[in-house]
Amino acid sequence: MTGTLIQIWFNPLVVTQTWLVMLFSIINWIVVFVLEGFVFPYQNANVPARCGLATSTSCFVYSEVSRTYFLSAVISGAIIIVAVIIIYVHAKKVPSAVTIPSSHSALVYLNVPDFSSIATTMRSCAIVNGDGSVGIDEGILLIKNMLHVSDTVMTRSSNVQYELIFRFTPPCFRRLFSEAVGSILIYEVRDGKITRHFQHLYLHEMDIGRMDGMTGYLT
């Protein structure tokens, strides 16, 4: 839940410092595990109490439960707050060294002037290619639920289950499955650039499986 709560806090921005999210998720898990498994149990003592039922065989209560039952949640929440603060500070103090032109195909597609309205930071999400063009990590598009499924096609992530089933469907049944699913809205990608062209295609028309031109970055 740590990563989910951090992302909810930053919505509608996508948290791109995934290494920080993972770090605090691990820290949170370890802290709660140690508290619940090795600290709180040894602070409790069995206190005799009046039985609620005549048939009860053990009527003990634990002495510290009323004081410790909420501490794990409080400490976990404090760790999440610290994580949010550190992500804010990291985004402000360690900006991306790569300048992204406003003409970048991802910005044009998203219809935003820069990525500050999309992601917490672009550091480690942008690279400069050998030809001087700027590449943007395709994971940024998850904020719009878009996914690159072949060299030339980008579609909604909600359609991925059909694409996965299509991949493992025997070739002789693929067209049948494709027509059963129906046409899907796609955006065209050419030479790593998102075009403004979109259309409806069947799965067997998307060239699914051909990903030789995919680098993980959009230019």
Buried (B, 14 or more C-beta within 10 A) or exposed (E): EBBEBBBEBBEEBBBBBEEBBEBBBEBBBEBBEEBEEEEBEEEBEEEEEEEEEEEEEEEEEBEBEEEBEEBBEEBBEEBBEEBBEBBBEBBEEEEBEBEBEEEBBBBBBBEEEBBEEBBBBBBBBBBEEEEEBBBBBBBBBEBBEBBBBBBBBBBBBEBEEBBEEBEEBEEEEBBEBBEEBEEBEBBBBEEBBBBEEEEEBBBBBBEBEEEEEBEEBBB
